[in-house]
Amino acid sequence: MKLAEKIAVVTGAGSGIGRATAQLFGQEGARVLATDVNGSAAEETAREADGEVAAMEVDVRDEAAVTAMFERSTALYGGGLDVLANVAGTQSLTNAVETTLESWDDTFAVNTRGVFLCCKHAIPLMQRNGGGVIVNLASVAGLVGFRKRVAYCASKGAVIAFTRALALDHAAEGIRVNAVCPGTVDTPWVNRLIEEAGDTMEELVARQPMGRLASAEEIAHAVLYAASDEAAFMTGSALVIDGGITAA
């Protein structure tokens, strides 16, 4: 198993890519703390998982909650941390004129500040272990533009830049930091794109040259690769899994 006996924390584990990642990590032998702002959803993820997966309600925007998350991980599985998967995220489906300051700030609070806070408090645990791996869920929206996604694109671009800088700061300590950049994934968010942004399923499918959406499980396997020893020489990378969007 690729993560046997590794201690892992996965945020945004209540649904979609986060749920698939937490469950896959469990299958691959990790001892996982699956967290989400929706505590009952995180508990459902843990109940349905194979392997050692516990659940906790965590709002990654709140530094005290993030600190408590790692305290819980340590209490459950012992000191140190091997893998952090920052999957928690939110969408903002407006252009600049339509975007309120509250919406802009909330998008960055979840997508960018949340990643920063989790990394800030995970790294000392990894330093104590002599190394570790951080995988940040970014998006192709951080690499190319999309209509009515201005705050989302900006926040995910920030995650990619943050990932690269963090990787350089901690490479000598044996801590690898990478981002995974999915295209459009068949998760509950797709319904929001249709209902709020005015996209159609046909349009979402058509913009990917492969002619389909990704599954959450496909993206979870990319996160697993980045977290595993098979990717031991990869750090500071933005791994694109997008069905060809950025190649078009």
N, C-alpha and C positions, 0 to 999 in steps of 0.2 A: 504494500500500500504506500502511496506517494507521500502521505503526511502522517505516517505511523508515529504515535506518541507525541505529536506536535500539539502545542497549545495555541488555539486560534480564536480570535474574536471577529465576528462578522456583523457589521451594522446594516440596517435596512433589510433585515432577514425575514420580515413579515410577509413578503410577497415577491413575485418576479425574480429578478436576477439574484437578489440577496437570499431569498429562500432557497433557490436552486444551489447557490454557492454553499450555504451552511450545510445543507443536506449532503452535497457532494463531498465536502470536507469530512463530514462524519463517516461517510462510506469509505473514505480513503484513510481512515484511522486517526484523524485528529480528534482532540478533545476540544469541543467547540462551545463558545458562548454566543448564541444567536440573539441579537438585540434589535429592537425596533421601537419607534415612537408609539406604535400600537402593540401594547404588551400581549393582548390575547392572540394577535396574529403571530407574534414571536413564539408563544407557547404552542400554537398549532404546528408551526414549523418544527419545533423540537419533538413534539409527539409523533409526527409522521416520519421522523428521520431514523435512519439506521445508524447505529453507533452511539457515541457519547456526546449528546447535544443538549445543552441547557438553555434556558430562555431568560430574558430580562427586558423590561421596558426601559428604554433610554431615548432621550431627546438629545441628539448630538449637538444642538445649538447651545446647550447648557453645560458649562465647564464642570460644575459640581456633579452633574449626571454622568459625564464622561469619566471623571475621576472615580466615581462609584462603580462604573462598569468594569474598570480594570481591578478595582479592589475585589469585586465579585469574582472575576476570573481567577485572581490569585487565591481567593478563599476556596474556590472549587477545585482548582487544578494544581496549586502550588505556585511558587514564585516564577517570575520570568514570563516571557511571551515570545512565541516563535513566528506567528503570522497574524497580521491585521489586514482584513479586507474591508475597506471603506466603500460600502455600496449605497448607503443612505443618500437619497437625493429627492429633489422636487422639480417640477416643471413650471415654467412661466410662459404663457402662450399669448403674448402681446408684442406689438412693435413698441418703439421707444416712446412715441407720443401717448400711447394707451397705457404704458406701464406706470403704475403708481410708485411712489417712493417706498411705500410699505411692501409692495410686491417685489421690487428690486432688492430691498434689504433682506427680505425673507428668503429669496432664492439664493442669495450669497450666504446667508446664515446657515442654511442647510448644506448647500453644495460645496461651499468653500471654507467657511469658518468651521463647520463640523469636521471636515477632513483635517484641517489644521489642528484642531483641539485633540482629535483622536491620535494623530501622529505625535503631537507634543507630549502626550502622556504615555504613549506606547513605547517611544524610543528609549527612555530610561530602563524599562523592563527588558528590552532587547539588548541594551548595553550590558546589563547584568548577566545575560545569557551568553554574551560573546558574539551576538549577531541575531539576525531575524529578517523577515520579509514584510514589506508593506505593499499592498496592491490597492491603488485608488481607482474607483470607477469613474472615468471621464466620459467622453462621447465623441463621435465624429463631429458633433456640433461645436466642439472646441477647436476643430481644425478647419471646418468650412462653415459658411453661413446657411441658415435656414430662415424662411419667412416666418414672422411672428414668433421668434424665439430669442429676442435680443438679450434678455437677462440670462436665459439659460445658456446661450452660446458663450456669453462673456464669462459666466461662472465656471463652465467646463474648460474654457481656455485657461482660466486661472489655475484650475486643478492640474492641468498638464504642465504649466510653467512651474508650479509649486513642486510637483513630482520631480522634475529635473533638478531643481535647486537642492531639494532635500536629499536626492540620491548622491549628489556631489559632497554635501556636508558630511554624510555618514558612510561613504563607501569604505573608508579605511577601518571602520569599526565592524565590518562584516554585515552591515545592514543594507539590503537591496530594496530599492523603491522603484516601482513601475506603475504605469497607468494602463488600463484597458479601455479602449475606445470603441464601443459598439455602434453599429448602425441602428436602424429601427428594429426593436425587439417585440415579439408578441407577448406583451404583458398587459396588466390592467391599464397602464398608461395610454395604450393605443386608443382606448375608448375616449379618453380626454382629448386626444389629438383630433378625433373625429367630431366630438361634441362641442369643444370649445375653440379649436383653431380652424374648424371648417374643412379639414382634410377629409378625404374619403379613403377607404381601405384600398381602393384601386390605385389611388395616387401614392399612398405609402408603399405599396408593393412595387409599383412601376419605377420609383426613383432608385431602387436597388437593382443594378444590372443583372443580378442572379434571379430576379423576379419573384422573390419571396421575402418574408420577414425572418429574422433569426429567432430561434427558441431561447428561452432563458437558460436552458441546460447547455446550449452551445457556448454561451458567454461564460457560464460558470466553469466550463472546462478550460477556457482561456485564463480565467482567474487562477484556477488550480495549477495550470502550467507555470504561470508567473510566480506562484507561491512555492513551487516544488524545486527540488535540487536539480531537476532537469534544466532549469533556467538559471543555473548558478552564475553564468557569465553575463546575465542581462540586468542592467540597472540604468535608470534614467530614461527608459524607453516608453513610448506610447504605442502599445500593441493594438493595431486597428483590425477589427472584426466587423466588417460592414457590408458584405455582399457586393463590394465594388463601387460604393458611392464615391469615395475619394479618388478613385482611379478614372472616373468618368469625366 
